[in-house]
Amino acid sequence: MRILLTGRGGQVGSVLERALAPLGELRACDRAQIDLSDLGSIGAKIRSERPEVIVNAAAYTAVDRAEREPELALQVNFHAVRELAQAACSLGALLVHFSTDYVFDGEKASPYVESDAPNPINVYGRSKLEGERAIAASGCRYLVFRTGWVYAAAGRNFLRAILDAAKGKPELRVVDDQHGAPTSSQDIAAAVARILARPDLAQKGGVYHLTAGGETTWHGFAKAILDAKGIRTPLVAIPGREFPAAARRPQNSRLSNAKLAADFGIALPDWRAGLATVLRAVD
C-alpha cells in the first residue's frame, strides 16, 4: 500500500507517521513538501507520488485566529481539501481526512451522530464543514473522521496550556459548561492505522465520529491533568461567557461513536485512560 501523509509535523500527523509506517510504503510530507496554502501546486504534487491512500493531517486549527483570518482558514480547510479530493479521484485513491465536532452548534442535548445536520457557529467550524462537503462532492473514495478536543504530549493544545499556565499563575479559571471527550492524537492514530489495515477497506467509506470514550468539561479535564501531575494550583470553574475568546464554542461537543464501533469494531479508550498514557510522556 502506497500512503501519502500530509501534515507530518502536526500533533496528529507526527504520531500518524509512526502508526502508518508498518502498513506499506509511506511518504510523509510537511509544509515544505506539500503546502496547502499553495493551491496551484497541490494536485500535481499528489499525482506525482501516485498514492493509493492519501491521509490529510494538515489543517488550519487556530480557532480564535480564524475569526480574523477567514480567508486563510477557508483556503487550507476548504479549497486545499477540494484539491486533495480531486487528485484522489483522478488517481482512484482513498482520501482519509480529519474534521471536527465544531461542525455542530452544540444545542443538542445528547451526543451527535453522523446524520445530524451540521450548523457551525464559528469560522473554523464553517471552514471544516466546507472541506467535508468538497470531499463528498468530488466523487472520490473517502473516510472523514470527526474528532474533537485533541491533545498530545507536545505541541499547542489544552494539556500543554494548562501545565504551562499552572507554573506561573496563582489560579486557573477554566470553562465548566462545555462538554466533550478529550481525545489523544495517539489514540486517533492507532485507530486509523487499524482501519487502514483492514482487508475489507475498499468496501468502507463515509463520515465517522472518532473520539475517546466518556465525557467531561474543560474544567474536569484540567483538574484531571493537574491531579495526575500532583500540581496544586487552584482551579476556578467559570461559564463559557466569562472566558475571553474570539470564537464561540459549542456547549455540547459530544460525538456518538456507535457507527465506528458497528462498522469497524473500534472503540477508543475512555478519555481518562488516554490522558494517563499521554502524561507518561510529559515531564
C-alpha positions in Angstrom: 0.0 0.0 0.0 1.4 3.4 -1.0 0.4 6.0 1.5 0.9 9.8 1.3 0.6 11.6 4.6 0.3 15.4 4.8 0.9 17.4 7.9 3.6 15.2 9.4 4.7 17.9 11.8 1.4 18.4 13.5 0.2 16.7 16.7 -1.9 14.2 14.8 0.4 13.9 11.8 3.5 13.2 13.8 2.0 10.1 15.5 0.3 9.0 12.3 3.7 8.8 10.7 4.8 6.2 13.2 1.5 4.4 13.2 1.2 4.1 9.4 4.8 3.1 8.6 4.2 -0.6 9.1 1.3 -0.7 6.6 3.4 -0.2 3.4 5.3 2.4 1.5 4.8 5.7 3.4 5.7 9.1 2.1 5.2 11.6 5.0 5.2 15.3 4.0 5.4 18.5 5.9 4.6 22.0 4.6 7.9 22.2 2.8 6.9 19.3 0.5 3.1 20.0 0.2 1.9 23.4 1.2 -1.9 23.6 1.4 -1.8 27.3 1.2 -0.3 27.0 -2.3 -3.4 25.7 -4.2 -1.8 25.6 -7.6 0.8 23.0 -6.6 -1.2 20.5 -4.6 -2.7 18.4 -7.4 0.5 18.0 -9.4 2.5 17.0 -6.3 -0.1 14.5 -5.2 -0.3 12.9 -8.7 3.4 12.7 -9.0 3.5 10.5 -5.9 0.7 8.2 -7.2 -0.5 7.1 -3.7 -3.2 4.6 -3.1 -4.2 6.3 0.1 -3.9 10.0 1.0 -4.1 10.8 4.7 -4.6 14.5 5.2 -3.5 15.5 8.7 -2.7 19.1 7.7 -5.2 21.8 8.7 -5.7 25.4 9.9 -6.6 24.8 13.5 -6.3 28.2 15.2 -9.9 28.5 16.2 -9.8 32.1 17.5 -7.4 33.5 14.9 -9.7 32.1 12.2 -12.2 34.8 13.2 -9.7 37.4 11.9 -8.3 35.2 9.1 -11.4 33.6 7.5 -9.9 33.6 4.0 -6.8 31.7 5.1 -8.9 29.2 7.1 -11.1 28.6 4.1 -8.0 28.3 1.8 -6.5 25.5 3.9 -9.6 23.7 5.3 -11.8 24.0 2.2 -10.0 25.0 -1.1 -6.9 22.9 -0.5 -9.0 19.9 0.7 -11.0 20.2 -2.6 -7.7 20.0 -4.5 -6.7 16.9 -2.5 -10.1 15.3 -3.1 -9.9 15.9 -6.9 -6.4 14.5 -7.0 -7.6 11.4 -5.1 -10.5 11.0 -7.5 -8.2 11.2 -10.6 -5.9 8.5 -9.1 -8.6 6.3 -7.7 -7.1 6.8 -4.3 -8.7 6.7 -0.9 -8.7 10.1 0.9 -8.6 10.0 4.7 -9.4 13.4 6.3 -10.0 14.7 9.8 -12.8 17.1 10.7 -14.2 18.4 13.9 -17.0 18.5 16.4 -17.2 22.2 15.7 -19.3 21.5 12.6 -22.2 21.3 15.1 -23.8 24.2 17.1 -23.8 22.3 20.4 -27.5 22.8 21.0 -28.4 19.1 21.0 -28.9 17.6 24.4 -27.3 14.2 23.5 -24.2 13.1 21.6 -24.2 14.0 17.9 -24.5 11.2 15.3 -23.1 11.4 11.8 -26.6 12.1 10.3 -27.3 15.1 12.4 -27.5 18.4 10.5 -24.3 20.5 10.9 -24.6 24.1 11.9 -21.2 25.6 12.8 -21.1 28.7 15.0 -17.6 29.9 14.2 -15.3 30.4 11.2 -13.2 27.4 11.9 -16.2 25.1 12.1 -17.6 26.5 8.8 -14.3 26.0 7.0 -14.1 22.4 8.1 -17.6 21.7 7.1 -16.9 23.2 3.6 -14.0 20.8 3.4 -16.2 17.8 4.2 -18.7 18.9 1.6 -16.0 19.4 -1.0 -14.8 15.8 -0.4 -18.3 14.4 -0.8 -18.9 16.4 -4.0 -15.6 15.3 -5.6 -16.6 11.7 -6.2 -13.5 10.3 -4.5 -13.4 7.4 -2.1 -13.1 8.8 1.4 -13.1 8.4 5.1 -13.8 11.6 7.1 -13.2 11.2 10.8 -14.7 13.9 13.0 -12.9 14.2 16.3 -12.6 16.8 19.0 -10.7 18.2 22.0 -7.5 16.8 20.5 -4.3 16.9 22.6 -0.8 15.4 22.7 2.3 15.4 24.8 3.8 18.1 22.7 2.6 21.0 20.6 0.0 23.7 21.1 -3.0 22.1 22.9 -5.1 22.3 26.0 -3.0 19.9 28.0 0.2 21.9 27.4 -1.5 25.2 28.0 -2.8 24.0 31.4 0.6 22.7 32.5 2.4 25.8 31.4 -0.2 28.2 33.0 -0.1 26.3 36.3 3.6 27.1 36.6 3.1 30.9 36.8 -0.4 31.8 37.7 -1.9 31.9 41.2 -5.1 30.3 40.0 -6.6 28.9 36.7 -10.1 29.9 35.5 -11.4 27.2 33.3 -14.8 26.8 31.5 -17.1 24.2 33.1 -20.3 24.4 30.9 -18.9 22.9 27.6 -18.9 19.2 27.4 -16.8 16.8 25.2 -14.3 14.0 25.2 -10.6 14.8 25.3 -9.0 12.7 22.6 -5.3 12.0 22.3 -3.6 12.1 19.0 -2.0 8.8 19.9 -5.4 7.0 20.1 -6.6 8.7 16.9 -3.5 7.4 15.0 -3.8 3.9 16.4 -7.5 3.7 15.4 -6.8 5.0 11.8 -4.0 2.5 11.4 -6.2 -0.4 12.4 -8.9 0.8 9.9 -6.4 1.1 7.0 -5.1 -2.3 7.7 -8.5 -4.0 7.2 -8.8 -6.4 4.3 -12.3 -5.0 3.6 -11.2 -1.4 3.4 -12.3 -1.0 -0.2 -15.9 -1.5 0.9 -15.8 1.2 3.6 -16.3 4.9 3.3 -18.2 8.0 4.6 -18.2 10.1 7.7 -17.4 8.7 11.1 -17.1 10.1 14.6 -13.8 9.2 16.3 -13.5 10.4 19.9 -12.4 9.0 23.3 -14.9 7.3 25.5 -16.7 9.1 28.3 -17.1 12.8 28.7 -16.1 15.8 30.8 -15.8 19.6 30.7 -12.7 21.7 30.1 -12.6 22.2 33.9 -12.9 18.5 34.5 -10.1 17.9 32.0 -7.9 20.5 33.6 -8.5 19.0 37.1 -7.5 15.5 35.9 -4.3 16.9 34.3 -3.3 18.7 37.5 -4.3 15.9 39.8 -2.3 13.4 37.8 0.8 15.6 37.9 0.4 16.5 41.6 0.0 20.2 40.9 -1.9 22.2 43.5 -2.7 25.4 41.6 -6.3 26.3 42.4 -8.9 25.8 39.7 -11.9 28.1 39.4 -14.9 26.9 37.3 -16.4 29.6 35.1 -19.1 29.7 32.4 -18.1 30.0 28.8 -19.4 33.5 28.5 -16.8 34.7 31.0 -13.9 33.3 29.1 -12.3 35.8 26.6 -12.3 34.2 23.2 -12.9 35.5 19.7 -14.7 32.4 18.6 -17.9 30.9 20.1 -17.6 27.2 21.2 -20.4 24.6 21.2 -21.6 23.8 24.7 -22.1 20.2 23.6 -19.2 18.7 21.7 -20.1 15.1 22.5 -20.0 12.8 19.5 -21.5 9.3 19.3 -19.0 6.6 18.2 -21.7 3.9 17.6 -21.2 3.9 13.8 -17.5 3.5 14.2 -18.0 0.5 16.5 -20.6 -1.1 14.3 -18.6 -0.8 11.0 -15.1 -1.2 12.3 -15.4 -2.8 15.7 -13.3 0.0 17.2 -13.9 2.0 20.4 -11.3 4.4 21.7 -10.3 4.1 25.3 -12.0 6.3 27.9 -10.5 9.8 28.0 -9.0 9.2 31.4 -7.1 6.2 30.2 -5.9 8.2 27.1 -4.7 11.0 29.4 -2.8 8.7 31.6 -0.9 7.3 28.6 0.0 10.7 27.3 1.1 12.1 30.6 3.7 9.3 30.9 5.5 11.1 28.1 5.2 14.6 29.7 8.0 15.8 32.0 
